[in-house]
Amino acid sequence: MSSRLRKIDFEKLREVVEPQNELVLRQILSSQDFNGSISITWVAIDGEHQSLISHSQLRVYLIMGGNVTFTVNQIDTYTLKKNDVLTLNAGDSYSLRGSGEYVVMNLPAFTAGDDEYVTDK
């Protein structure tokens, strides 16, 4: 059995509320897991997330339920539903809004400072 093999009990993960982004999250894997190669977070959103720029190399959103609309680089708009996936590269600016659940994966793992909040102009 691999030393990295483990079962994660979702219900036991600590819930974090971010009222400024109208969401609740649970960290599934953090930068401390797997030598910082990946982080995975479950999120429930009901409203609008602040606009931001991601400095992660790759960010992958998998919609688990509901509808979430992303505006990327203030040009492209994507409305995602259950099982849809959106990938974002480092330097992409984006905002999101809606009501639903998603899983976001960061490669390499998310660390403090990866997100830069921006004001829409």
C-alpha positions as CSV (number, residue, x, y, z in Angstrom):
1,M,0.0,0.0,0.0
2,S,1.3,3.4,-1.0
3,S,2.0,5.8,1.9
4,R,0.1,8.4,-0.1
5,L,-3.0,6.3,-0.3
6,R,-5.7,7.5,2.0
7,K,-9.4,8.0,2.2
8,I,-10.7,11.5,2.8
9,D,-13.9,11.8,4.7
10,F,-15.6,14.9,3.2
11,E,-17.9,15.5,6.1
12,K,-14.9,15.8,8.5
13,L,-13.2,18.5,6.4
14,R,-13.2,21.9,8.0
15,E,-15.7,24.3,6.4
16,V,-14.4,27.8,5.7
17,V,-16.8,30.6,4.9
18,E,-15.8,33.5,2.7
19,P,-18.6,36.1,2.8
20,Q,-16.7,38.5,0.6
21,N,-16.9,35.9,-2.2
22,E,-20.3,34.5,-1.3
23,L,-19.0,30.9,-0.9
24,V,-18.2,28.1,1.5
25,L,-15.2,25.8,0.9
26,R,-13.6,22.6,2.1
27,Q,-9.9,22.0,1.4
28,I,-9.5,18.4,0.1
29,L,-5.8,18.5,-0.7
30,S,-3.5,21.4,0.2
31,S,0.0,22.6,-0.7
32,Q,1.3,20.5,2.1
33,D,0.1,17.3,0.4
34,F,2.1,15.6,-2.5
35,N,5.0,18.1,-2.3
36,G,2.9,21.0,-3.4
37,S,2.2,19.5,-6.8
38,I,-1.6,19.8,-6.6
39,S,-4.4,21.3,-4.4
40,I,-8.1,20.4,-4.6
41,T,-10.9,22.4,-3.0
42,W,-14.7,21.8,-2.9
43,V,-16.7,25.0,-3.1
44,A,-20.4,26.0,-2.8
45,I,-21.1,29.4,-4.3
46,D,-24.3,31.4,-4.1
47,G,-23.6,34.8,-5.5
48,E,-20.6,36.5,-7.0
49,H,-16.9,35.9,-6.4
50,Q,-14.5,38.9,-6.6
51,S,-12.6,39.4,-9.9
52,L,-9.1,38.0,-9.7
53,I,-6.0,37.0,-11.5
54,S,-4.6,33.5,-10.9
55,H,-0.9,33.1,-10.8
56,S,-1.2,29.3,-10.6
57,Q,0.2,27.5,-13.7
58,L,-3.1,25.7,-14.3
59,R,-6.5,26.0,-12.6
60,V,-9.2,23.5,-13.4
61,Y,-12.9,24.0,-12.4
62,L,-15.2,21.0,-12.4
63,I,-18.9,21.9,-11.9
64,M,-20.6,19.4,-9.6
65,G,-24.1,21.0,-9.7
66,G,-25.9,24.2,-10.4
67,N,-24.8,26.8,-12.8
68,V,-21.7,29.0,-12.6
69,T,-20.8,31.7,-15.1
70,F,-17.2,32.7,-15.6
71,T,-16.0,35.9,-17.4
72,V,-12.4,35.4,-18.5
73,N,-10.1,38.3,-19.4
74,Q,-13.2,40.5,-19.5
75,I,-14.1,39.1,-22.9
76,D,-15.2,35.5,-22.9
77,T,-18.2,34.3,-20.9
78,Y,-18.9,30.7,-20.1
79,T,-21.9,29.3,-18.3
80,L,-21.1,25.9,-16.9
81,K,-23.4,23.2,-15.6
82,K,-22.9,19.9,-13.9
83,N,-19.9,17.9,-15.3
84,D,-18.6,20.9,-17.4
85,V,-14.9,21.8,-17.0
86,L,-13.1,25.1,-17.5
87,T,-9.3,25.4,-17.5
88,L,-7.5,28.7,-16.8
89,N,-3.8,29.5,-17.2
90,A,-1.5,31.7,-15.1
91,G,-2.3,35.3,-15.7
92,D,-5.9,34.9,-16.7
93,S,-8.2,37.4,-15.1
94,Y,-11.7,36.2,-14.3
95,S,-14.8,36.5,-12.3
96,L,-17.5,34.0,-11.5
97,R,-21.1,34.1,-10.2
98,G,-23.9,31.7,-9.8
99,S,-25.4,29.1,-7.5
100,G,-23.8,25.7,-7.4
101,E,-21.0,23.5,-6.3
102,Y,-17.6,22.9,-8.0
103,V,-14.2,21.4,-7.4
104,V,-11.2,23.5,-8.2
105,M,-7.7,22.0,-8.8
106,N,-4.5,24.0,-8.8
107,L,-1.3,22.7,-10.4
108,P,1.0,23.3,-8.7
109,A,-0.9,23.6,-5.4
110,F,-2.5,26.9,-4.4
111,T,-0.4,28.9,-2.0
112,A,-1.0,32.3,-0.4
113,G,-0.5,35.0,-2.9
114,D,-1.5,33.0,-6.0
115,D,-4.7,35.1,-6.3
116,E,-4.6,38.8,-7.0
117,Y,-7.9,40.5,-6.5
118,V,-8.6,43.2,-9.1
119,T,-11.1,45.9,-9.6
120,D,-13.1,45.8,-12.8
121,K,-12.6,48.8,-15.0
